[in-house]
Amino acid sequence: MAAIPFNRPAMLHQLSEVPKWDVVVIGGGSTGLGTALDAASRGYRTLLLEQSDFAKGTSSRSTKLVHGGVRYLAQGKIRLVFEALRERGLLLRNAPHLVTVQPFVIPCYSWWQLLFYGLGLTFYDLLSGRYSLGRTSWLNKKGVLRRIPTIQSNGLRGGIMYYDGQFDDARLALSIAQTCAKQGGTLLNYVKVIGLIKQADGKVTGVKAQDVESGQVYTLQAKAVVNATGVYVDEILQLDEPAQKPLVLPSQGVHVVLHSSFLQSDTALMIPETPDGRVLFAIPWQGHVMVGTTDTPLQTLSLEPVALEAELNFILQTAGKYLHKKPTQHDVLSVFAGFRPLAAPTHETGATKEISRSHKLLTAPSGLVTVTGGKWTTYRQMAEDTVNAVVKIVDLPARPCVTHTLPLHGYTTNRYANGLEGYGSDAATLETLAQTDPALTEKLHEDFDCTVAQVVWAVRFEMARTVEDVLARRLRVLFLDAEAAMAMAPRVASVMAAELGYDKVWQERQVTGFLALARQYLSVNIAREQSLAGI
């Protein structure tokens, strides 16, 4: 199928051009985007609908790791780790502009820890086979301090150094979406599925969807419908069958972002066992240090989750035990929360760390296919399994999966700097755009390399529709420094309004809305507001 320009008007036009879709995917996170890409690359007429922005939820709020899962190895989940390590290698090969090799150090304060973690990570290497990113090594005390000079040295015996992958989750999601469009797929953000279409025998034959921007409702026919909405899969399942039992047990993970001085290293710190038996990472990311995560069971969901002060303090206190410079709430530049779509267990459990991170597929009597669980690293395998399931239940010609070797949009082995790292091969074209007008080279903030040209690019070529889309997911500033993002908002709104043809009222609403959102990323606001609410 012919490539479709990656802009919203062109995508909306397809809704009236295609009488019946082969596959409609609901959900624009990693799983939905991966599924749409798999289906489109096999030649199926594919449509993806996302109620908000691509990767608005969980998929932009990860720990930024492409990994096998060291702690899953300790739990004996060998198959899950093996699959993830293979997918880690494929992702590094298919998107080297977005995935990099990241060294980690586990500090050890006893000889037993050195032996235990050293042997475990050596086995981790063996499982990775030809997809290995580097060999695990034992470090003495001086070696650990050379790698991470800010580590707590009292009682330090040495450490273990191993390798995993790091990536920019939101920009990878965008790259997958752009690749899908190249393969002839149609993808729309800000279009919400409000109902399922069924024939007399109860089989699902399409969806009803509403354009959030215009209010227009579309009736879209499809051979197959895939529910890939992450933590929200139960909402779509209940559109199909109101009595459907919950398939997902949501869990919240929180991360805090600190100044680079807390780590002073390109090597990440892995704390193998926190007081509650989990792991904690301190990772260098885009000139800052990201620390996380938590694992808190929740009963209610929202499109914009907010960190609990208890989670924030847990991260700061745990990190403070391993760093000379102990971080406080006033050191936090941004704190963000995300939900994990954990597949609900079949028995009662009080610990989300014990719930499987492997994905689950469910085909309802109506033919609705639901996929949930899993993690970013295995998104491609999840998508392949999902499309294979779709082909079995509907009248589609069987075609092999090709995503194992499909380069993602922006593919290049060249490394760009000055804020253009996530653009890959698009960086050169973006730089050419910036040269057409001196105003486009102006920086949005003195502490960041982001320019006006990147805002224009996000609107024209990356389907950004709001100030939040740009500052949270295209440029990532909200996740790095909330106050800096707030300072950028008026200029971003002005540039976007000029590109989209909106007036000053739109600009003011965008800025007001974004400032209210960004305040939820400030740790001092979280502490104050939850204290007043008695949380």
LUMTOR-340745 format. One record per residue (C-alpha): residue number from 1; residue in three letters; z negated, x, y. Coordinates in nm, 2 decimals, decimal comma. Example, Ala and Ser with C-alpha at 12.3 -4.5 7.8 and 13.67 -1.06 7.14 Angstrom:
residues 2
1 | ala | -0,78 | 1,23 | -0,45
2 | ser | -0,71 | 1,37 | -0,11
end
This chain:
residues 535
1 | met | 0,00 | 0,00 | 0,00
2 | ala | 0,07 | 0,11 | 0,36
3 | ala | -0,21 | 0,26 | 0,56
4 | ile | -0,37 | 0,03 | 0,82
5 | pro | -0,46 | 0,16 | 1,17
6 | phe | -0,84 | 0,21 | 1,18
7 | asn | -0,91 | -0,03 | 1,47
8 | arg | -1,05 | -0,38 | 1,48
9 | pro | -0,75 | -0,57 | 1,62
10 | ala | -0,52 | -0,43 | 1,34
11 | met | -0,78 | -0,52 | 1,08
12 | leu | -0,84 | -0,87 | 1,21
13 | his | -0,46 | -0,93 | 1,20
14 | gln | -0,47 | -0,87 | 0,83
15 | leu | -0,69 | -1,17 | 0,77
16 | ser | -0,41 | -1,40 | 0,86
17 | glu | -0,14 | -1,19 | 0,70
18 | val | -0,29 | -1,17 | 0,34
19 | pro | -0,29 | -1,51 | 0,16
20 | lys | -0,51 | -1,39 | -0,12
21 | trp | -0,71 | -1,07 | -0,17
22 | asp | -0,75 | -0,89 | -0,50
23 | val | -1,10 | -0,78 | -0,41
24 | val | -1,33 | -0,88 | -0,13
25 | val | -1,63 | -0,65 | -0,09
26 | ile | -1,94 | -0,77 | 0,10
27 | gly | -2,14 | -0,49 | 0,26
28 | gly | -2,04 | -0,19 | 0,46
29 | gly | -2,30 | 0,07 | 0,34
30 | ser | -2,23 | 0,35 | 0,10
31 | thr | -2,19 | 0,13 | -0,21
32 | gly | -1,97 | -0,13 | -0,05
33 | leu | -1,75 | 0,13 | 0,12
34 | gly | -1,72 | 0,33 | -0,20
35 | thr | -1,62 | 0,02 | -0,39
36 | ala | -1,36 | -0,07 | -0,13
37 | leu | -1,22 | 0,28 | -0,14
38 | asp | -1,20 | 0,28 | -0,52
39 | ala | -1,03 | -0,06 | -0,53
40 | ala | -0,78 | 0,02 | -0,25
41 | ser | -0,70 | 0,36 | -0,40
42 | arg | -0,61 | 0,19 | -0,73
43 | gly | -0,36 | -0,02 | -0,54
44 | tyr | -0,56 | -0,35 | -0,53
45 | arg | -0,54 | -0,55 | -0,21
46 | thr | -0,89 | -0,49 | -0,08
47 | leu | -1,10 | -0,64 | 0,21
48 | leu | -1,45 | -0,52 | 0,31
49 | leu | -1,67 | -0,73 | 0,54
50 | glu | -1,99 | -0,60 | 0,71
51 | gln | -2,21 | -0,83 | 0,92
52 | ser | -2,31 | -0,54 | 1,15
53 | asp | -2,18 | -0,19 | 1,19
54 | phe | -2,07 | 0,03 | 0,90
55 | ala | -2,39 | 0,21 | 0,76
56 | lys | -2,61 | 0,02 | 1,00
57 | gly | -2,89 | -0,01 | 0,74
58 | thr | -3,01 | 0,21 | 0,46
59 | ser | -2,69 | 0,43 | 0,45
60 | ser | -2,75 | 0,59 | 0,79
61 | arg | -3,13 | 0,64 | 0,73
62 | ser | -3,14 | 0,87 | 0,43
63 | thr | -3,30 | 1,21 | 0,39
64 | lys | -2,94 | 1,36 | 0,44
65 | leu | -2,95 | 1,51 | 0,09
66 | val | -2,67 | 1,52 | -0,17
67 | his | -2,89 | 1,61 | -0,47
68 | gly | -2,96 | 1,56 | -0,83
69 | gly | -3,33 | 1,46 | -0,77
70 | val | -3,58 | 1,72 | -0,86
71 | arg | -3,86 | 1,48 | -0,91
72 | tyr | -3,65 | 1,26 | -1,14
73 | leu | -3,62 | 1,57 | -1,36
74 | ala | -4,00 | 1,59 | -1,37
75 | gln | -4,00 | 1,23 | -1,48
76 | gly | -3,77 | 1,31 | -1,77
77 | lys | -3,47 | 1,11 | -1,63
78 | ile | -3,22 | 1,38 | -1,75
79 | arg | -2,91 | 1,15 | -1,76
80 | leu | -2,97 | 1,03 | -1,40
81 | val | -3,01 | 1,39 | -1,28
82 | phe | -2,70 | 1,51 | -1,47
83 | glu | -2,49 | 1,23 | -1,33
84 | ala | -2,61 | 1,30 | -0,97
85 | leu | -2,55 | 1,68 | -1,00
86 | arg | -2,19 | 1,62 | -1,11
87 | glu | -2,14 | 1,37 | -0,82
88 | arg | -2,29 | 1,62 | -0,58
89 | gly | -2,03 | 1,88 | -0,69
90 | leu | -1,74 | 1,63 | -0,65
91 | leu | -1,86 | 1,52 | -0,31
92 | leu | -1,88 | 1,88 | -0,19
93 | arg | -1,53 | 1,94 | -0,31
94 | asn | -1,39 | 1,62 | -0,16
95 | ala | -1,56 | 1,63 | 0,18
96 | pro | -1,65 | 1,99 | 0,26
97 | his | -1,64 | 1,90 | 0,63
98 | leu | -1,94 | 1,68 | 0,59
99 | val | -2,13 | 1,82 | 0,29
100 | thr | -2,28 | 2,17 | 0,30
101 | val | -2,49 | 2,39 | 0,06
102 | gln | -2,86 | 2,38 | 0,17
103 | pro | -3,11 | 2,64 | 0,04
104 | phe | -3,47 | 2,51 | -0,02
105 | val | -3,80 | 2,69 | -0,07
106 | ile | -4,09 | 2,54 | -0,26
107 | pro | -4,41 | 2,73 | -0,15
108 | cys | -4,64 | 2,80 | -0,44
109 | tyr | -5,02 | 2,86 | -0,39
110 | ser | -5,09 | 2,93 | -0,76
111 | trp | -4,93 | 3,14 | -1,03
112 | trp | -4,90 | 2,83 | -1,24
113 | gln | -4,69 | 2,66 | -0,97
114 | leu | -4,46 | 2,95 | -0,97
115 | leu | -4,40 | 2,93 | -1,34
116 | phe | -4,38 | 2,55 | -1,36
117 | tyr | -4,14 | 2,50 | -1,07
118 | gly | -3,94 | 2,81 | -1,15
119 | leu | -3,86 | 2,70 | -1,50
120 | gly | -3,80 | 2,34 | -1,39
121 | leu | -3,55 | 2,44 | -1,12
122 | thr | -3,38 | 2,69 | -1,36
123 | phe | -3,32 | 2,39 | -1,59
124 | tyr | -3,19 | 2,20 | -1,28
125 | asp | -2,93 | 2,47 | -1,24
126 | leu | -2,83 | 2,46 | -1,60
127 | leu | -2,77 | 2,08 | -1,58
128 | ser | -2,54 | 2,13 | -1,28
129 | gly | -2,31 | 2,35 | -1,49
130 | arg | -1,98 | 2,43 | -1,32
131 | tyr | -2,10 | 2,23 | -1,02
132 | ser | -2,38 | 2,47 | -0,95
133 | leu | -2,44 | 2,55 | -0,58
134 | gly | -2,64 | 2,86 | -0,64
135 | arg | -2,89 | 3,02 | -0,87
136 | thr | -3,26 | 2,95 | -0,85
137 | ser | -3,47 | 3,26 | -0,77
138 | trp | -3,84 | 3,35 | -0,75
139 | leu | -3,97 | 3,48 | -0,42
140 | asn | -4,28 | 3,68 | -0,35
141 | lys | -4,50 | 3,60 | -0,05
142 | lys | -4,30 | 3,82 | 0,19
143 | gly | -3,98 | 3,66 | 0,07
144 | val | -4,11 | 3,31 | 0,14
145 | leu | -4,23 | 3,41 | 0,49
146 | arg | -3,89 | 3,58 | 0,56
147 | arg | -3,72 | 3,25 | 0,48
148 | ile | -3,97 | 3,02 | 0,65
149 | pro | -4,18 | 3,21 | 0,90
150 | thr | -4,38 | 2,90 | 1,00
151 | ile | -4,52 | 2,83 | 0,65
152 | gln | -4,89 | 2,84 | 0,59
153 | ser | -4,95 | 3,18 | 0,45
154 | asn | -5,32 | 3,15 | 0,34
155 | gly | -5,33 | 3,16 | -0,03
156 | leu | -4,96 | 3,17 | -0,07
157 | arg | -4,85 | 3,34 | -0,39
158 | gly | -4,47 | 3,31 | -0,36
159 | gly | -4,21 | 3,05 | -0,39
160 | ile | -3,90 | 2,92 | -0,56
161 | met | -3,57 | 2,91 | -0,38
162 | tyr | -3,30 | 2,66 | -0,51
163 | tyr | -2,99 | 2,49 | -0,37
164 | asp | -2,88 | 2,14 | -0,31
165 | gly | -2,64 | 1,96 | -0,07
166 | gln | -2,69 | 1,83 | 0,28
167 | phe | -2,47 | 1,58 | 0,47
168 | asp | -2,44 | 1,35 | 0,76
169 | asp | -2,48 | 1,01 | 0,60
170 | ala | -2,34 | 0,78 | 0,88
171 | arg | -2,03 | 1,00 | 0,94
172 | leu | -1,97 | 1,02 | 0,56
173 | ala | -1,97 | 0,64 | 0,55
174 | leu | -1,72 | 0,64 | 0,84
175 | ser | -1,50 | 0,89 | 0,66
176 | ile | -1,50 | 0,68 | 0,34
177 | ala | -1,40 | 0,38 | 0,55
178 | gln | -1,12 | 0,57 | 0,72
179 | thr | -1,00 | 0,69 | 0,38
180 | cys | -1,00 | 0,34 | 0,25
181 | ala | -0,78 | 0,23 | 0,54
182 | lys | -0,54 | 0,51 | 0,46
183 | gln | -0,51 | 0,37 | 0,11
184 | gly | -0,42 | 0,03 | 0,25
185 | gly | -0,77 | -0,13 | 0,26
186 | thr | -0,88 | -0,36 | 0,53
187 | leu | -1,23 | -0,31 | 0,67
188 | leu | -1,42 | -0,51 | 0,93
189 | asn | -1,75 | -0,46 | 1,10
190 | tyr | -1,93 | -0,74 | 1,27
191 | val | -1,79 | -1,01 | 1,03
192 | lys | -2,06 | -1,19 | 0,84
193 | val | -2,01 | -1,37 | 0,51
194 | ile | -2,16 | -1,72 | 0,55
195 | gly | -2,06 | -1,88 | 0,23
196 | leu | -1,88 | -1,85 | -0,10
197 | ile | -1,57 | -2,06 | -0,20
198 | lys | -1,58 | -2,21 | -0,54
199 | gln | -1,34 | -2,41 | -0,75
200 | ala | -1,44 | -2,71 | -0,96
201 | asp | -1,56 | -2,51 | -1,26
202 | gly | -1,80 | -2,31 | -1,04
203 | lys | -1,59 | -1,99 | -1,03
204 | val | -1,60 | -1,79 | -0,70
205 | thr | -1,25 | -1,78 | -0,55
206 | gly | -1,33 | -1,63 | -0,20
207 | val | -1,56 | -1,63 | 0,09
208 | lys | -1,62 | -1,79 | 0,43
209 | ala | -1,68 | -1,54 | 0,70
210 | gln | -1,75 | -1,55 | 1,07
211 | asp | -1,65 | -1,30 | 1,33
212 | val | -1,98 | -1,22 | 1,51
213 | glu | -1,80 | -1,12 | 1,83
214 | ser | -1,57 | -1,43 | 1,87
215 | gly | -1,74 | -1,69 | 1,65
216 | gln | -1,42 | -1,76 | 1,46
217 | val | -1,46 | -1,86 | 1,10
218 | tyr | -1,22 | -1,75 | 0,83
219 | thr | -1,16 | -1,89 | 0,49
220 | leu | -1,05 | -1,60 | 0,27
221 | gln | -0,92 | -1,64 | -0,08
222 | ala | -0,99 | -1,37 | -0,34
223 | lys | -0,95 | -1,30 | -0,71
224 | ala | -1,28 | -1,12 | -0,71
225 | val | -1,58 | -1,09 | -0,49
226 | val | -1,83 | -0,80 | -0,50
227 | asn | -2,18 | -0,83 | -0,36
228 | ala | -2,27 | -0,47 | -0,24
229 | thr | -2,51 | -0,55 | 0,03
230 | gly | -2,79 | -0,32 | -0,06
231 | val | -3,14 | -0,46 | 0,00
232 | tyr | -2,97 | -0,79 | 0,10
233 | val | -2,80 | -0,86 | -0,24
234 | asp | -3,04 | -1,15 | -0,31
235 | glu | -2,92 | -1,34 | 0,00
236 | ile | -2,56 | -1,34 | -0,13
237 | leu | -2,68 | -1,41 | -0,49
238 | gln | -2,86 | -1,72 | -0,35
239 | leu | -2,54 | -1,84 | -0,18
240 | asp | -2,40 | -1,84 | -0,54
241 | glu | -2,71 | -1,97 | -0,72
242 | pro | -3,01 | -2,08 | -0,50
243 | ala | -3,25 | -2,05 | -0,80
244 | gln | -3,15 | -1,69 | -0,86
245 | lys | -3,45 | -1,46 | -0,92
246 | pro | -3,48 | -1,15 | -0,69
247 | leu | -3,27 | -0,86 | -0,82
248 | val | -3,41 | -0,61 | -0,56
249 | leu | -3,76 | -0,48 | -0,48
250 | pro | -3,73 | -0,33 | -0,13
251 | ser | -3,91 | -0,01 | -0,04
252 | gln | -3,93 | 0,15 | 0,30
253 | gly | -3,88 | 0,52 | 0,37
254 | val | -3,96 | 0,68 | 0,70
255 | his | -3,85 | 1,01 | 0,86
256 | val | -3,97 | 1,19 | 1,17
257 | val | -3,77 | 1,44 | 1,37
258 | leu | -3,93 | 1,74 | 1,54
259 | his | -3,82 | 2,04 | 1,75
260 | ser | -3,66 | 2,32 | 1,56
261 | ser | -3,96 | 2,55 | 1,64
262 | phe | -4,16 | 2,38 | 1,37
263 | leu | -3,95 | 2,54 | 1,10
264 | gln | -3,76 | 2,82 | 1,28
265 | ser | -3,52 | 2,85 | 0,98
266 | asp | -3,20 | 2,74 | 0,82
267 | thr | -3,38 | 2,71 | 0,49
268 | ala | -3,54 | 2,37 | 0,41
269 | leu | -3,90 | 2,33 | 0,29
270 | met | -3,98 | 2,12 | -0,01
271 | ile | -4,34 | 2,01 | -0,07
272 | pro | -4,34 | 1,92 | -0,44
273 | glu | -4,64 | 1,70 | -0,46
274 | thr | -4,80 | 1,50 | -0,17
275 | pro | -5,14 | 1,34 | -0,20
276 | asp | -4,98 | 1,02 | -0,34
277 | gly | -4,78 | 1,21 | -0,60
278 | arg | -4,44 | 1,21 | -0,42
279 | val | -4,23 | 1,49 | -0,26
280 | leu | -4,18 | 1,57 | 0,11
281 | phe | -3,90 | 1,76 | 0,27
282 | ala | -3,87 | 1,94 | 0,61
283 | ile | -3,50 | 2,00 | 0,66
284 | pro | -3,31 | 2,17 | 0,94
285 | trp | -3,06 | 1,90 | 1,07
286 | gln | -2,83 | 1,92 | 1,37
287 | gly | -3,06 | 2,17 | 1,56
288 | his | -3,38 | 1,98 | 1,48
289 | val | -3,62 | 1,94 | 1,19
290 | met | -3,63 | 1,62 | 0,99
291 | val | -3,94 | 1,55 | 0,78
292 | gly | -3,98 | 1,28 | 0,52
293 | thr | -4,00 | 1,05 | 0,34
294 | thr | -4,24 | 0,77 | 0,25
295 | asp | -4,21 | 0,50 | -0,02
296 | thr | -4,38 | 0,18 | 0,09
297 | pro | -4,32 | -0,15 | -0,09
298 | leu | -4,23 | -0,44 | 0,15
299 | gln | -4,19 | -0,81 | 0,12
300 | thr | -3,99 | -0,88 | 0,43
301 | leu | -3,66 | -0,74 | 0,55
302 | ser | -3,49 | -0,69 | 0,89
303 | leu | -3,17 | -0,53 | 1,01
304 | glu | -3,38 | -0,29 | 1,22
305 | pro | -3,69 | -0,18 | 1,02
306 | val | -3,98 | -0,02 | 1,20
307 | ala | -4,20 | 0,26 | 1,08
308 | leu | -4,57 | 0,19 | 1,02
309 | glu | -4,81 | 0,41 | 1,20
310 | ala | -4,98 | 0,49 | 0,86
311 | glu | -4,64 | 0,62 | 0,73
312 | leu | -4,59 | 0,83 | 1,05
313 | asn | -4,94 | 0,98 | 1,02
314 | phe | -4,90 | 1,05 | 0,65
315 | ile | -4,59 | 1,25 | 0,71
316 | leu | -4,74 | 1,45 | 1,00
317 | gln | -5,06 | 1,52 | 0,82
318 | thr | -4,89 | 1,63 | 0,50
319 | ala | -4,65 | 1,85 | 0,68
320 | gly | -4,94 | 2,00 | 0,89
321 | lys | -5,10 | 2,13 | 0,57
322 | tyr | -4,80 | 2,35 | 0,51
323 | leu | -4,70 | 2,46 | 0,86
324 | his | -4,89 | 2,69 | 1,10
325 | lys | -4,80 | 2,46 | 1,39
326 | lys | -4,93 | 2,12 | 1,30
327 | pro | -4,71 | 1,84 | 1,44
328 | thr | -4,87 | 1,54 | 1,62
329 | gln | -4,73 | 1,21 | 1,73
330 | his | -4,65 | 1,36 | 2,07
331 | asp | -4,42 | 1,62 | 1,90
332 | val | -4,21 | 1,35 | 1,74
333 | leu | -3,86 | 1,32 | 1,91
334 | ser | -3,76 | 1,02 | 1,69
335 | val | -3,90 | 0,83 | 1,40
336 | phe | -3,67 | 0,60 | 1,19
337 | ala | -3,72 | 0,38 | 0,89
338 | gly | -3,48 | 0,26 | 0,62
339 | phe | -3,50 | 0,03 | 0,32
340 | arg | -3,42 | 0,14 | -0,04
341 | pro | -3,25 | -0,12 | -0,26
342 | leu | -3,45 | -0,05 | -0,57
343 | ala | -3,35 | -0,25 | -0,87
344 | ala | -3,64 | -0,48 | -0,95
345 | pro | -3,84 | -0,39 | -1,26
346 | thr | -3,87 | -0,63 | -1,56
347 | his | -4,25 | -0,57 | -1,56
348 | glu | -4,52 | -0,56 | -1,30
349 | thr | -4,57 | -0,23 | -1,13
350 | gly | -4,75 | -0,12 | -0,82
351 | ala | -4,56 | 0,20 | -0,76
352 | thr | -4,21 | 0,21 | -0,63
353 | lys | -4,18 | 0,58 | -0,73
354 | glu | -4,18 | 0,46 | -1,09
355 | ile | -3,89 | 0,22 | -1,04
356 | ser | -3,54 | 0,34 | -1,15
357 | arg | -3,31 | 0,48 | -0,89
358 | ser | -3,01 | 0,43 | -1,12
359 | his | -2,78 | 0,14 | -1,02
360 | lys | -2,74 | -0,19 | -1,19
361 | leu | -2,44 | -0,42 | -1,23
362 | leu | -2,47 | -0,80 | -1,27
363 | thr | -2,18 | -1,04 | -1,33
364 | ala | -2,29 | -1,40 | -1,26
365 | pro | -2,14 | -1,70 | -1,45
366 | ser | -1,94 | -1,77 | -1,13
367 | gly | -1,77 | -1,43 | -1,16
368 | leu | -1,96 | -1,29 | -0,86
369 | val | -2,01 | -0,91 | -0,93
370 | thr | -2,33 | -0,76 | -0,78
371 | val | -2,41 | -0,39 | -0,77
372 | thr | -2,75 | -0,26 | -0,65
373 | gly | -2,98 | 0,03 | -0,68
374 | gly | -2,86 | 0,39 | -0,69
375 | lys | -2,84 | 0,64 | -0,41
376 | trp | -2,60 | 0,81 | -0,17
377 | thr | -2,52 | 1,10 | -0,41
378 | thr | -2,39 | 0,87 | -0,68
379 | tyr | -2,20 | 0,62 | -0,46
380 | arg | -1,86 | 0,72 | -0,60
381 | gln | -1,97 | 0,67 | -0,97
382 | met | -2,13 | 0,33 | -0,87
383 | ala | -1,80 | 0,23 | -0,71
384 | glu | -1,60 | 0,33 | -1,02
385 | asp | -1,83 | 0,13 | -1,25
386 | thr | -1,81 | -0,17 | -1,02
387 | val | -1,43 | -0,18 | -1,00
388 | asn | -1,41 | -0,13 | -1,37
389 | ala | -1,63 | -0,43 | -1,41
390 | val | -1,41 | -0,63 | -1,17
391 | val | -1,09 | -0,55 | -1,36
392 | lys | -1,25 | -0,67 | -1,68
393 | ile | -1,33 | -1,02 | -1,55
394 | val | -1,03 | -1,11 | -1,33
395 | asp | -0,66 | -1,09 | -1,36
396 | leu | -0,60 | -0,75 | -1,22
397 | pro | -0,38 | -0,48 | -1,38
398 | ala | -0,59 | -0,20 | -1,53
399 | arg | -0,54 | 0,12 | -1,33
400 | pro | -0,74 | 0,45 | -1,35
401 | cys | -0,99 | 0,55 | -1,09
402 | val | -0,86 | 0,84 | -0,87
403 | thr | -1,16 | 0,91 | -0,64
404 | his | -1,27 | 1,20 | -0,85
405 | thr | -1,02 | 1,42 | -0,67
406 | leu | -0,94 | 1,22 | -0,36
407 | pro | -1,01 | 1,42 | -0,04
408 | leu | -1,19 | 1,21 | 0,22
409 | his | -1,07 | 1,16 | 0,58
410 | gly | -1,12 | 1,47 | 0,79
411 | tyr | -1,10 | 1,70 | 0,49
412 | thr | -1,10 | 2,06 | 0,60
413 | thr | -1,27 | 2,38 | 0,50
414 | asn | -1,28 | 2,50 | 0,86
415 | arg | -1,62 | 2,47 | 1,03
416 | tyr | -1,63 | 2,33 | 1,39
417 | ala | -1,93 | 2,37 | 1,63
418 | asn | -2,04 | 2,24 | 1,97
419 | gly | -2,10 | 1,88 | 1,85
420 | leu | -1,78 | 1,85 | 1,65
421 | glu | -1,91 | 1,94 | 1,31
422 | gly | -1,88 | 1,59 | 1,16
423 | tyr | -1,52 | 1,53 | 1,27
424 | gly | -1,35 | 1,77 | 1,03
425 | ser | -0,98 | 1,79 | 1,09
426 | asp | -1,01 | 1,53 | 1,37
427 | ala | -1,19 | 1,78 | 1,58
428 | ala | -0,87 | 1,95 | 1,69
429 | thr | -0,71 | 1,61 | 1,80
430 | leu | -1,03 | 1,52 | 1,98
431 | glu | -1,03 | 1,84 | 2,17
432 | thr | -0,67 | 1,77 | 2,27
433 | leu | -0,77 | 1,43 | 2,40
434 | ala | -1,05 | 1,59 | 2,60
435 | gln | -0,80 | 1,81 | 2,78
436 | thr | -0,61 | 1,52 | 2,92
437 | asp | -0,88 | 1,44 | 3,18
438 | pro | -1,16 | 1,67 | 3,31
439 | ala | -1,40 | 1,37 | 3,31
440 | leu | -1,37 | 1,36 | 2,94
441 | thr | -1,53 | 1,70 | 2,90
442 | glu | -1,85 | 1,60 | 3,08
443 | lys | -2,16 | 1,62 | 2,87
444 | leu | -2,37 | 1,30 | 2,82
445 | his | -2,70 | 1,50 | 2,83
446 | glu | -2,79 | 1,85 | 2,91
447 | asp | -2,97 | 1,90 | 2,57
448 | phe | -2,67 | 1,79 | 2,36
449 | asp | -2,31 | 1,89 | 2,33
450 | cys | -2,19 | 1,53 | 2,31
451 | thr | -1,91 | 1,45 | 2,56
452 | val | -1,74 | 1,15 | 2,72
453 | ala | -1,44 | 1,22 | 2,51
454 | gln | -1,64 | 1,15 | 2,19
455 | val | -1,74 | 0,81 | 2,32
456 | val | -1,37 | 0,73 | 2,39
457 | trp | -1,28 | 0,86 | 2,05
458 | ala | -1,55 | 0,64 | 1,88
459 | val | -1,41 | 0,33 | 2,05
460 | arg | -1,04 | 0,41 | 1,99
461 | phe | -1,05 | 0,55 | 1,64
462 | glu | -1,38 | 0,48 | 1,48
463 | met | -1,43 | 0,11 | 1,55
464 | ala | -1,75 | 0,15 | 1,76
465 | arg | -1,83 | -0,18 | 1,93
466 | thr | -2,17 | -0,13 | 2,08
467 | val | -2,37 | 0,14 | 2,25
468 | glu | -2,59 | 0,15 | 1,94
469 | asp | -2,29 | 0,22 | 1,72
470 | val | -2,21 | 0,52 | 1,93
471 | leu | -2,55 | 0,67 | 1,99
472 | ala | -2,70 | 0,59 | 1,65
473 | arg | -2,42 | 0,64 | 1,40
474 | arg | -2,12 | 0,81 | 1,57
475 | leu | -2,31 | 1,07 | 1,76
476 | arg | -2,65 | 1,05 | 1,58
477 | val | -2,85 | 1,11 | 1,90
478 | leu | -3,09 | 0,81 | 1,85
479 | phe | -3,20 | 0,96 | 1,52
480 | leu | -3,25 | 1,31 | 1,68
481 | asp | -3,41 | 1,23 | 2,02
482 | ala | -3,47 | 0,88 | 2,12
483 | glu | -3,55 | 0,96 | 2,48
484 | ala | -3,23 | 1,15 | 2,52
485 | ala | -3,04 | 0,86 | 2,37
486 | met | -3,20 | 0,63 | 2,62
487 | ala | -3,09 | 0,85 | 2,90
488 | met | -2,73 | 0,85 | 2,77
489 | ala | -2,70 | 0,48 | 2,73
490 | pro | -2,58 | 0,38 | 3,08
491 | arg | -2,30 | 0,63 | 3,08
492 | val | -2,20 | 0,54 | 2,73
493 | ala | -2,19 | 0,17 | 2,82
494 | ser | -1,98 | 0,24 | 3,12
495 | val | -1,72 | 0,44 | 2,92
496 | met | -1,71 | 0,18 | 2,65
497 | ala | -1,66 | -0,11 | 2,89
498 | ala | -1,36 | 0,06 | 3,04
499 | glu | -1,21 | 0,12 | 2,70
500 | leu | -1,28 | -0,24 | 2,57
501 | gly | -1,21 | -0,42 | 2,89
502 | tyr | -1,57 | -0,56 | 2,94
503 | asp | -1,75 | -0,63 | 3,27
504 | lys | -2,07 | -0,51 | 3,42
505 | val | -2,26 | -0,80 | 3,26
506 | trp | -2,17 | -0,66 | 2,92
507 | gln | -2,28 | -0,31 | 3,02
508 | glu | -2,62 | -0,44 | 3,14
509 | arg | -2,68 | -0,63 | 2,82
510 | gln | -2,58 | -0,34 | 2,61
511 | val | -2,81 | -0,10 | 2,80
512 | thr | -3,10 | -0,34 | 2,80
513 | gly | -3,06 | -0,41 | 2,43
514 | phe | -3,03 | -0,05 | 2,34
515 | leu | -3,33 | 0,06 | 2,54
516 | ala | -3,54 | -0,20 | 2,36
517 | leu | -3,42 | -0,07 | 2,03
518 | ala | -3,47 | 0,29 | 2,11
519 | arg | -3,83 | 0,24 | 2,21
520 | gln | -3,90 | 0,15 | 1,84
521 | tyr | -3,80 | 0,51 | 1,76
522 | leu | -4,07 | 0,66 | 1,98
523 | ser | -4,39 | 0,74 | 1,79
524 | val | -4,62 | 0,67 | 2,08
525 | asn | -4,48 | 0,32 | 2,11
526 | ile | -4,52 | 0,25 | 1,74
527 | ala | -4,88 | 0,36 | 1,75
528 | arg | -4,96 | 0,16 | 2,06
529 | glu | -4,78 | -0,17 | 1,96
530 | gln | -4,92 | -0,17 | 1,61
531 | ser | -5,27 | -0,10 | 1,74
532 | leu | -5,24 | -0,40 | 1,97
533 | ala | -5,11 | -0,61 | 1,69
534 | gly | -5,39 | -0,51 | 1,46
535 | ile | -5,16 | -0,35 | 1,20
end
